[in-house]
Amino acid sequence: MVYWQHFEASEWDIEYDSGKLESHGVADWEAEEVLWNAFVAQPNKRVHGPDRYQLMGRTDAGRALLLIVHVSGDRQMRVINGWPL
């Protein structure tokens, strides 16, 4: 289980699915900015399993994004998709 209120991006190994992000008009560096800024996290649909979350936040420029992330192992995360809000 992830305790999002104590999340520090610098302590995680984070990968980005650049192809999926770009297909929705989101750059991987924008997704990274959301993870470094404040965001709201909630579980993703149950059908995808307990380790997927929706993160809603903003880039440094103020662009609102929704990210879907998969958490695996100890402090490993993959940003698997994202959309502008």
C-alpha positions in Angstrom: 0.0 0.0 0.0 1.2 3.5 -0.9 0.9 6.2 1.7 0.5 9.1 -0.7 0.5 11.8 2.0 4.2 10.8 2.5 5.1 10.5 -1.2 8.5 11.9 -2.2 9.2 11.5 -5.9 13.0 11.5 -5.3 12.8 8.3 -3.4 11.1 6.3 -6.2 12.3 4.6 -9.4 9.8 6.0 -11.9 9.3 5.0 -15.5 7.1 6.6 -18.1 5.2 5.1 -21.1 6.1 7.9 -23.4 4.2 6.5 -26.3 0.9 6.3 -24.5 1.3 9.7 -22.9 2.2 11.3 -26.2 -0.9 9.7 -27.9 -3.0 11.8 -25.5 -0.9 15.0 -25.8 1.0 14.6 -22.6 4.8 14.8 -22.5 6.7 12.6 -20.0 8.3 15.7 -18.5 4.8 17.0 -17.7 3.9 13.8 -16.0 7.1 14.1 -14.0 6.1 17.6 -12.9 2.8 16.3 -11.6 4.6 13.8 -9.5 6.9 16.4 -8.0 4.0 18.8 -7.3 1.0 18.2 -5.1 -1.6 15.8 -6.5 -4.7 13.9 -5.4 -4.5 10.1 -5.5 -7.3 7.5 -5.6 -7.5 3.8 -6.5 -8.1 3.1 -10.2 -10.8 0.7 -11.3 -10.8 -2.6 -9.4 -10.7 -4.6 -12.6 -7.1 -3.4 -13.1 -6.0 -4.6 -9.7 -5.1 -3.0 -6.3 -1.8 -1.5 -7.5 -3.1 1.0 -10.0 -3.9 4.6 -9.0 -5.3 7.7 -10.6 -3.3 10.8 -9.8 -4.8 14.2 -10.5 -2.5 17.2 -10.4 -0.9 20.2 -12.2 2.3 20.8 -14.1 4.5 23.8 -13.2 2.7 25.8 -15.9 -0.7 24.9 -14.3 -1.9 22.3 -16.8 -4.2 19.9 -15.1 -3.5 16.2 -15.8 -4.9 12.8 -14.9 -2.2 10.1 -14.7 -2.7 6.3 -14.3 0.2 4.7 -12.5 1.1 1.1 -11.6 3.1 0.6 -8.4 5.2 -2.5 -8.1 7.9 -3.7 -5.8 9.5 -1.4 -3.3 9.2 2.2 -4.5 8.9 1.4 -8.2 6.2 3.1 -10.3 5.3 3.2 -14.0 3.2 6.0 -15.4 1.2 4.0 -17.9 -1.2 6.7 -19.3 -2.3 10.3 -18.9 -4.8 12.8 -20.1 -5.4 16.5 -19.8 -8.3 17.4 -17.6 
